[in-house]
Amino acid sequence: MRNEQGEASRAGLEPMSRATPASELIDRLRRVLRPEDLDCACRETLDGALDRFDQLERRREARRQFATARDHKERITALLGFLSDLDSLTEAESDRSVFEEMALLFAEIGRSAQAGAAALREL
């Protein structure tokens, strides 16, 4: 099936799903491998195979992004464990470098949270 621009439709994919590097390559392959004189059965078989491959690649990329977000969540959890030492400190702490270390932990949590959010936005 073709849309108004003559491109093959991608069954099972929502129109707004993001193109992956693999799907962009598949689109280029589709243009090269689909000469107009290709018989209908071959064209449909090729289109179907390329569509399935594109779907698999999009799912693989989505799984990778989701795993990245989970990794950042685990990193934040570990950093929160270190940050729990803040509960045993007071403002009268004689070793002032401890406060800088805690500040660095907060900053790292922020960076990891931003990276995790970016990975989820790619889904």
C-alpha positions in Angstrom: 0.0 0.0 0.0 1.3 3.5 -0.8 0.6 6.9 0.6 0.1 10.1 -1.4 3.9 10.6 -1.8 4.3 7.1 -3.3 6.1 5.8 -0.2 5.3 2.3 1.2 3.1 2.4 4.3 4.5 1.0 7.4 1.9 -1.3 8.9 1.9 -1.3 12.7 3.8 1.9 13.1 2.2 5.1 14.3 2.8 7.9 11.8 4.7 10.1 14.4 7.2 7.4 15.4 10.8 8.7 15.1 13.1 7.5 12.4 16.1 5.6 13.5 19.4 5.5 11.6 18.4 2.0 10.5 15.0 3.1 9.3 16.6 5.9 7.3 18.9 3.4 5.8 15.9 1.1 5.0 14.2 4.0 3.2 17.4 4.6 1.1 17.5 0.8 0.3 13.8 0.9 -0.6 14.5 3.6 -3.2 17.5 1.7 -4.7 16.1 -1.8 -4.5 12.6 -1.1 -5.9 12.9 -0.4 -9.6 9.6 0.5 -11.2 9.8 -2.5 -13.5 9.8 -5.0 -10.6 6.8 -7.2 -10.8 4.0 -6.7 -8.2 4.6 -9.9 -6.2 8.3 -9.2 -5.8 7.6 -5.5 -4.9 5.1 -6.5 -2.3 7.5 -9.2 -0.8 10.4 -6.7 -0.7 8.2 -4.0 0.8 6.9 -6.4 3.4 10.4 -7.5 4.3 11.7 -4.0 4.6 8.7 -2.9 6.7 9.3 -5.8 9.1 13.0 -5.1 9.4 12.2 -1.4 10.0 9.7 -2.4 12.8 12.3 -4.7 14.4 15.0 -2.0 14.3 12.6 0.6 15.8 11.7 -1.8 18.7 15.4 -2.6 19.2 16.2 1.1 19.5 13.3 1.6 21.9 14.5 -1.3 24.1 18.0 0.3 24.1 16.6 3.7 25.1 14.5 2.1 27.8 17.5 0.2 29.1 19.5 3.4 29.2 16.8 5.1 31.3 16.8 2.2 33.7 20.6 2.3 34.0 20.3 6.0 34.9 17.6 5.2 37.5 20.0 2.6 39.1 22.8 5.1 39.1 20.6 7.6 40.8 19.6 5.0 43.4 23.3 4.2 44.1 24.1 7.9 44.4 21.2 8.4 46.8 22.8 5.8 49.0 25.9 7.8 49.2 23.9 11.0 49.8 22.3 9.4 52.9 25.5 10.3 54.8 24.1 13.8 54.8 21.7 12.7 57.5 24.6 12.2 59.9 26.2 15.5 59.3 25.6 18.9 60.9 26.4 22.4 59.8 29.2 22.3 62.3 31.1 19.6 60.4 34.8 20.4 60.7 35.8 18.8 57.4 34.1 21.3 55.0 35.2 19.2 51.9 32.3 16.8 52.8 29.8 19.4 51.8 31.5 19.8 48.4 31.4 16.0 47.9 27.7 16.0 48.7 27.2 18.9 46.3 28.9 16.9 43.6 26.6 14.0 44.3 23.6 16.2 43.8 25.0 17.5 40.5 25.7 14.0 39.3 22.1 12.9 40.2 20.9 15.9 38.1 23.0 14.9 35.1 21.9 11.3 35.3 18.2 12.4 35.7 18.5 14.5 32.5 20.2 11.7 30.6 17.4 9.3 31.7 14.7 11.8 30.7 16.3 12.3 27.3 16.4 8.5 26.7 12.7 8.2 27.6 11.8 11.1 25.3 13.4 9.1 22.4 10.8 6.4 22.9 
